[in-house]
């Protein structure tokens, strides 16, 4: 076999492969055997039909086609290896010449890994915001804890912002009740938002026994985005009665004896959570600084596929949350064009980062062991709310293990960069970054659990494109 490679662009190559007819003979023999098992010819047992008879009954062309279909993928892989090419997608293959008893020629155009000249990744510098835990932050968390132990008391007055109501809701369009848009006996906090536009405004001023109809748009179902009439009927109005913030409450709500001890613990928990957030921000800042120092040509098909995948995933998240794209853009004060530009920037940064981290993992000769793979799968299963064993079985059955291995190797490469970086906060204090896991996440498990109890979700945990 002979092969030659033509560089069409920094990320796309064209292979031209010539295979002598003699090298097709094993595939021809296999083709005859396969066809012999598929046809019935009087006088011959199935699978024992001679090649000459198959040529007369089926045609030599069918045999040649079967052989070519088998040999082309094999020779394509050989040509890749011979020319040291790393494909990134499926090739576009075209048989350009083939006659019986003559050489086979075909071409294969494919996206390939670009040549990467790694920048220096030791001692990357970056800066992040200071850790700030204000008295207001602590008070907000303590107040949230009081609300967890609050009681609801019926009141004989119209509902106000912050009250709870027990209500019935029914949406109609053209006088017909919309399927799936009717609920009864639902408890809802006025002003919480997130249900249907206009609901909070309609509830304010309604007392038990009052009803009101207002116009809105559905945020889910087959009629998403269409105008409907919504009838709301209030059966109870309740106000929240918070426990006194005293030592008795501290003993009820925690393991502490005094409010002072409880408050100090909340402050410490918030501090741990903010340190984790700062570490994550530092990790991202280091990677961003490295990306700014390198210019890698990106295969446009890879970018396009990833762009479409992220857009689809984000739209599914919005639909699951009952939010339209128009509502999201309105809330974010963003145009569709700005959203698309930001999404493309994120995708290009992500693809570039993957190339850099893959190259670093190769240069550093990182490897993984079975325990690291198992721990990574358990963590992925927990993040998606799946049973770890079922998740592992799915990964093996669908051949996703190489992807998981690559994720771990990239995490190790990221840890290698970050742990040698010089990161300071806005006040000039060094930020400690020595506790990255093999998958690139930061923080000890217990610290993360404690921080989650005391802090709101970090930005990267929220739905994002």
Secondary structure, DSSP 8 states (H G I E B T S, - for coil): -EEEEEEEETTEEEEEEEE-GGGGHHHHHHHHHHHHTT---TTS-TT---HHHHHHHT-HHHHHHHHHHHHHHHHHHHHHHHTT--B-S--EEEEEE--TTS-EEEEEEEEB---------SS-EEEE------HHHHHHHHHHHHHHT-EEEE-SS---TT-EEEEEEEEEETTEEEEEEEEEEEEEETT--SS-TTHHHHHTT--TT-EEEEEEE--SSTTTT-EEEEEEEEEEEEEEE---SSHHHHHHHSS-SSHHHHHHHHHHHHHHHHHHHHHHHHHHHHHHHHHHT------HHHHHHHHHHHHHHHHHHHHHHT--HHHHHHHTT--HHHHHHHHHHHHHHHHHHHHHHHHHHHHTT----HHHHHHHHHHHHHHHT--HHHHHHHHHHTT-HHHHHHHHHHHHHHHHHHHT-EEEETTS-B-----B-TTS-BS-HHHHHHHHHHS---GGGS---
